[in-house]
Amino acid sequence: MPDTEDFLEEHDSPEFVEDESVENELFEHHRIIADRRQGLLRIDKFLMSRIENASRNKIQQAAKAGNIRVNGESVKQNYRVKPQDVISVVMTHPPRDTEVLPENIPLNIVYEDDHLLVINKEAGMVVHPGFANYYGTMLNALVWHLRNQPGAKPDAMPFLVHRIDKDTSGIIMVTKTEEAQTRIARNFFDHTIRRTYQAIVWGTPKEPEGTITGHVGRNLNNRLVMTVFPDGSHGKHAVTHYKILRSYDYVSLIECRLETGRTHQIRAHMKYLGHPLFSDERYGGSAILKGTTSGSYRKFVENCFEIIPRQALHAKSLGFNHPITGEELFFDSELPSDMKLVLEKWDKFIAGRG
């Protein structure tokens, strides 16, 4: 079997019905090393025999978009594979079997052209249909939106590029065509996607900024939770860069920049660092982790939990090169009202304490 690293980790099991992967790119990354005795063979035929469910059309699309590289250089579909060639391929992931029905659900669309849309997603909205979440998703709303435009095709469908958790708010991009989806893969190939998150975490990290590196994978005893495996024994390589924007001693507002996109990466990495996201029940952030657990302080924190009964995480910005025109695009969004209100309360609490 070839050495393959998937950018997409599926969540078809019931354990993940309410959560989707944080910034898990909807692409597969394959790395294959040709055998020493490999005879000359067109790369499209070679890959069809090595990548499961890879159609010739998919491979041709990947080659046309520059997403097939041999020894670091992009090649065309007629390139002939040679012994010990190192081949890297990024391909769009096969579509899900779940039918996406149109639903008239309001969306905050911040950008749209003939090729893509950028949405500022509200917390609580699932991105796509799945087990126990067949309706009310962002994709259901997008199908309605695309099919109810002047001159729209009755079978118009959006193509996901990445995802964010149901209870994470913020910027997310989708494409209108499979060509645009395939071409945007090059941004992930070249690590030119620029994405930042803001989060409220418990406590204050020792360093004002830093990098968390550690494989992220499902907890061996609880599949509901992702765990960091610093020795690399399980999971996938993950890198998160963080910076403290403001410290309230008890909690801090931080910015996270993702270098990889693993399931619950920020949530798992910040817990591993000792600073779980505020109000993140699954990762231990819904308990009082800093300060006293009684008296007026306890009531204050519980009031904050009521204001934001979700992990305090927001996909703040997204920058990328347009898949068709090549234009540099950048989108930024304000913190949602629940995170703003909690930060205001901490401002007043710290001021009152002084």
C-alpha positions, 0 to 999 in steps of 0.5 A: 500500500502507498504511504498515504496521509489523508487531509480528511478524517471522516465522522460517520460514526454516531460519536461525532454526530454533533461535532465536525472537524475543526478546519479538516480540509476536504482533500486527500493527500497521497504520497507514493514512492515508485518501486525500484523496478517500476517500468515507464507508465503514464502517471494517470494510469499509475495513480488509478492503480494505486489510489482507491476510488480514483477516477481518471477524470479526478486525476486529470483534474488534479493534474490540470490544477497542478496538484500532482507533483513528482519529486517536488515539481508539478507534472501533466497527466502524461508524465511517465513514472520512473523508478523511485519517483516520489509522487504527491497528489492532492485530490478532492474527497469523494462526495458523501452519500447523504442527499442534501435537501434545500431549506430556506435558512438565512445565511450571513454571506459575506462574499459571493461570485461565480465560483465561490462563497464565503459565509460567516457561520453562526454558532450552533449550525452544523456545516453538512448533513450527517448521522442524526443531522440531516436537516438544518445545516449550512449545506441545506441552506446553501443548496436552497440559495444556489437553486433559487438564484436567477438562471440557477440549475435545479441540481446546483450543489455547493462543494465544501473546502473545509469545515468548522465545529457546529458550536464554533462561529466564524468564516468558512468558504465553499465553492460553486464548482468542482473545478474551483474546489479542485483548484483551491486544493493547491492552496492547501498543497502550498500551505498558502491558506491563511486562517486565524481563530480567536478563543477564550481560554482558562488561565494565561500561557507562560509565553506570550506566544508560542507553537504547540506541536503534537500528533492529534488523534482520538482518545484511546478510551473515549472516541468523543475526545481528541488527544495529543500524542506528543510521541507520535504513537497515534493520530496525525501531525498537528501544529498550532501557533498561538499568541496572547491578545489579552490576559485577565489572569483567570482567562485569556483571549488568544489568537490561534493560527493553524498550520494543519487542520486536525479534528478539534485541533485547537481544543485538544492542543490548548487542553494539552498546554493546560489552558482548555477553552472556556466553557468547552464541556468536552475538554474540561473547560466548563468547570472553574479551573482558575480562582475559587470555586465558591462565593460571588466569583463562582456565581460570576463564572456560572453567569459567563457559562450561561452567556456562552454555553459552548466552546469560546472559539471563533474562526476570525479570518481567512485569506487565500488565492482565488482558485480561478482568478488568482486574486488574493482575498482576505476576510475578517469577522467580528467576534460574536456577541456572546464572546464579546459580552463574556470579555466585557464581563471579565473586563469589569470583573478585573477592574472591580478587583483592582 
